[in-house]
Amino acid sequence: MPWHEVCDPQKGYIKDDKIILEAYVKADAPCGEKEIIVDNIDSEEMEEEPQSQATVRFTMKNVSKVTERKFSHAVFIQNLPWKILAKPSGDFNYAWLPNKNLAVFLHCDAESKSFWSCHASAELRLIPQKIGVQPLTRNIDHIFYNKDRSWGTTCFMPWHEVCDPQKGYIKDDKIILEAYVKADTPRGMKEITLGNIFGEEIHEKIESVPEATIHFTVENFSEVKELERRYTNPIFIRNLPWKIVAKYEEDTKSQPPNKKTLGFYLKCDADSNSFWSCRASVKFRLIPQKAGVNIQ
């Protein structure tokens, strides 16, 4: 759609400098080469059943001097290495955060040249070191994958409160963090690419969502710059991560003001060293925000 029409409130597609995009996606089962993703993550190849839940504990020292991210040791859950990631966030890292805060994340420290994903939930905890003080907790639920391996909160607790001995969470310049993690069996190319690209019969059924709608509210739309791309978080369809991409484009065949246009794409955010393919159909929608206007 021409950019000037998208930005025209009279057209009914923009409100408070926001537009709403949707992509209704249907995907077939992906095809590719069979492949193991992280050293023997498939439980059928393991001699022992992997643990599905465990607690990661991290004592962070010299808290008052910490200026960068710190990692705990890894704990293996579902044969993947999980760590706690902690760091100060605020004025110097995130301009939109008014104050310095303690940021805490669960991090899956698995690197692979193949695509993989793992759904996990966790209770992140700041453990008190003073009698009568309750643990501070935050719950998270996320699908971790090779391009999105950390999830948590940038505002777990204000930094000055963390460093205040009266609050009861710091002692001898140390704090104690925990993450109680529950993880599902990880998925990878070996699971989702049954058969191969030459049409071998698929002997196993892939139990995954075959269709879904991806919803994307693009904020501060008028500020989107040339070459800038805006992405949604991934939605998993057929166990592959799909995103909407919105960007500024120019139609070289058109004349101003139609030259500048809204570019709208569906992206499969799966990387792999092996060849893979997935046939998908998509219906793109620009959702009106004014009564009487039709969906574009």
C-alpha positions in Angstrom: 0.0 0.0 0.0 1.4 3.5 -0.7 3.0 4.9 2.4 1.2 8.2 2.3 -2.2 6.3 2.3 -1.2 4.2 5.2 -0.2 7.4 7.1 -3.5 9.2 6.2 -5.9 9.0 9.2 -8.8 9.5 6.8 -8.0 6.2 5.2 -8.7 4.5 8.6 -5.6 2.3 8.9 -3.5 4.4 11.3 -4.4 5.6 14.8 -2.0 7.1 17.4 0.8 6.5 14.9 0.1 2.7 15.0 -0.9 0.3 12.3 -2.1 -3.3 12.8 -0.9 -6.1 10.5 -1.9 -9.7 10.4 -0.7 -12.8 8.5 -2.9 -15.9 8.4 -0.5 -18.7 7.7 -1.0 -22.3 6.6 2.1 -24.5 6.3 2.7 -28.1 5.2 5.0 -30.4 7.0 8.6 -29.2 6.4 11.0 -31.4 4.4 14.8 -31.6 4.6 17.7 -33.8 5.6 17.5 -35.8 8.8 19.9 -34.4 11.3 20.7 -34.3 15.0 20.8 -30.8 16.3 22.6 -30.7 19.7 24.7 -33.6 20.8 22.3 -36.4 21.3 19.3 -34.3 22.4 16.9 -37.0 21.2 15.9 -39.0 24.3 15.6 -42.2 22.2 19.3 -42.1 21.7 20.2 -41.5 25.3 20.9 -44.4 27.7 19.0 -42.5 30.5 15.9 -40.5 30.5 16.9 -36.8 30.7 15.6 -34.7 33.6 12.7 -32.4 32.6 13.0 -30.0 35.5 15.7 -28.7 37.9 16.8 -25.6 39.8 19.7 -23.5 38.6 21.4 -21.6 41.4 23.8 -18.6 41.0 25.7 -16.7 43.7 26.7 -13.4 42.0 29.7 -11.8 43.7 31.0 -8.2 43.9 27.5 -7.0 43.0 28.3 -3.3 43.6 31.1 -3.5 40.9 29.1 -5.4 38.3 28.8 -3.5 35.0 28.3 -6.3 32.5 26.3 -9.5 32.2 27.2 -12.5 34.4 26.4 -16.2 33.8 25.9 -19.1 36.2 27.2 -22.5 35.6 25.1 -24.7 33.3 22.5 -27.2 34.5 21.4 -29.8 32.0 17.6 -30.1 31.6 16.2 -32.1 28.6 19.9 -32.5 27.6 20.2 -28.8 27.0 22.5 -26.5 29.1 20.5 -23.8 31.0 22.1 -20.8 32.8 21.0 -17.8 34.7 22.0 -14.5 33.1 22.1 -11.4 35.4 23.2 -7.9 34.7 22.5 -4.3 35.6 20.2 -2.6 33.1 19.0 1.0 32.9 20.3 4.4 31.9 23.4 3.1 30.1 21.8 0.1 28.4 18.2 0.9 27.8 17.3 4.5 27.1 13.7 3.9 27.8 14.3 2.6 31.4 14.3 5.5 33.8 16.4 3.9 36.5 19.1 1.3 36.9 17.6 -2.2 37.5 18.6 -5.8 38.1 17.9 -7.7 34.9 17.5 -11.5 35.2 17.1 -14.0 32.4 16.9 -17.7 31.8 19.5 -18.6 29.1 19.7 -21.8 27.0 23.4 -22.1 26.2 22.9 -24.4 23.2 24.6 -23.4 20.0 24.0 -25.4 16.8 24.2 -24.9 13.1 20.8 -26.6 12.9 17.5 -25.2 13.8 16.1 -26.2 17.2 13.5 -25.1 19.7 12.5 -25.9 23.2 9.5 -24.7 25.2 10.3 -24.0 28.9 8.8 -22.2 31.9 10.7 -21.0 34.9 10.3 -19.3 38.3 13.1 -16.7 38.6 14.0 -16.0 42.3 16.0 -13.6 44.2 16.8 -15.4 47.5 16.8 -13.4 50.8 19.8 -13.6 53.1 18.0 -12.0 56.1 15.5 -13.7 58.3 11.8 -12.7 57.8 12.3 -11.6 54.1 10.4 -13.4 51.4 12.0 -14.5 48.1 11.2 -12.2 45.2 9.9 -14.2 42.2 9.0 -13.7 38.6 7.4 -16.3 36.3 8.3 -16.7 32.6 7.1 -19.0 29.8 8.9 -19.0 26.4 9.9 -20.9 23.4 13.7 -20.8 23.2 15.3 -21.4 19.9 18.6 -20.9 18.1 18.0 -17.2 17.5 16.2 -16.4 20.8 18.0 -18.1 23.6 17.4 -15.7 26.5 14.1 -14.7 28.2 13.4 -12.9 31.4 12.9 -9.4 32.8 15.0 -6.2 32.5 13.3 -4.8 35.7 13.5 -7.6 38.2 14.3 -5.2 41.0 15.6 -1.6 41.3 19.4 -1.8 41.6 19.5 0.5 44.7 17.1 -1.9 46.5 19.2 -4.9 45.5 22.3 -3.2 47.0 20.5 -2.0 50.2 21.4 -4.4 53.1 18.2 -3.4 54.9 16.1 -5.1 52.1 17.8 -8.4 53.0 18.8 -9.6 49.6 22.5 -8.7 49.6 25.2 -9.9 52.1 29.0 -9.4 51.8 28.3 -7.9 48.3 26.7 -11.1 47.1 23.2 -12.0 45.9 21.7 -15.4 45.3 19.6 -16.1 42.3 17.6 -19.2 41.4 15.7 -20.4 38.4 13.3 -23.4 38.8 13.0 -24.6 35.2 10.6 -27.0 33.5 11.4 -27.8 29.9 9.6 -29.9 27.2 11.4 -32.3 24.9 13.4 -30.1 22.5 12.6 -30.2 18.8 15.1 -30.0 16.0 15.6 -30.8 12.3 15.6 -34.6 13.0 12.1 -34.3 14.4 10.5 -31.8 12.0 12.1 -32.8 8.7 11.0 -36.4 8.4 11.7 -37.8 5.0 13.8 -35.8 2.6 13.4 -33.2 -0.2 13.3 -35.9 -2.9 9.9 -37.2 -1.8 10.7 -40.2 0.4 7.6 -41.4 2.3 7.1 -39.8 5.7 6.6 -42.6 8.2 5.9 -40.5 11.2 3.3 -37.9 11.9 4.3 -34.5 12.9 2.1 -33.3 15.8 2.3 -29.5 15.4 0.1 -26.5 14.7 -0.5 -26.4 10.9 -2.0 -22.9 10.8 -2.1 -19.7 12.9 -2.6 -16.0 12.7 0.3 -13.7 13.5 -0.7 -10.3 14.9 1.6 -7.3 14.7 1.0 -3.8 16.0 3.6 -1.5 14.5 4.1 1.4 16.8 5.7 4.8 15.9 5.0 4.0 12.3 5.8 7.4 10.9 9.3 7.0 12.4 10.2 3.9 10.4 13.3 4.8 8.4 14.7 3.7 5.1 16.2 0.2 5.3 14.7 -0.3 8.7 12.8 -3.6 9.3 10.3 -4.2 12.1 9.7 -7.9 13.2 7.2 -9.6 15.4 8.1 -12.2 18.0 8.1 -15.7 16.4 4.9 -17.8 16.2 5.6 -21.6 15.8 3.7 -23.2 13.0 4.8 -26.8 12.0 7.4 -26.4 14.7 9.1 -23.6 12.7 9.3 -20.0 13.8 7.4 -17.6 11.6 7.5 -13.8 11.8 5.9 -10.8 10.1 8.3 -8.3 8.7 7.2 -4.7 7.9 9.5 -2.2 6.3 9.9 1.0 4.2 10.2 0.2 0.5 10.2 2.1 -2.8 8.4 1.0 -6.0 10.8 2.0 -8.8 7.9 1.7 -11.3 5.7 4.3 -9.6 5.8 8.0 -9.4 5.6 10.1 -6.2 3.8 10.0 -3.9 3.2 6.3 -4.7 6.9 5.6 -4.9 7.2 5.1 -1.1 5.3 2.0 0.0 4.7 -0.3 2.9 6.5 -3.6 2.5 4.9 -6.6 4.2 6.5 -10.1 4.4 6.3 -13.5 6.0 9.6 -14.8 7.3 10.5 -18.3 8.4 13.2 -17.6 11.0 14.8 -21.1 10.9 18.5 -21.5 10.2 20.2 -24.8 9.5 23.3 -26.2 7.9 21.2 -28.8 6.1 18.8 -28.0 3.2 15.2 -27.8 4.2 12.0 -26.4 2.7 8.4 -25.7 3.8 5.5 -24.9 1.6 3.2 -22.3 3.1 0.3 -20.1 2.0 -0.4 -16.7 3.7 -3.1 -14.1 3.6 -1.8 -10.6 4.6 -4.1 -8.2 6.2 -3.9 -4.5 7.1 -6.5 -4.1 9.8 -8.7 -0.9 9.8 -9.0 1.2 13.0 -12.0 3.2 11.8 -15.6 2.1 11.4 -16.7 1.3 7.9 -13.3 0.7 6.4 -12.6 -2.6 4.9 -9.6 -4.9 5.7 -6.9 -4.4 3.1 
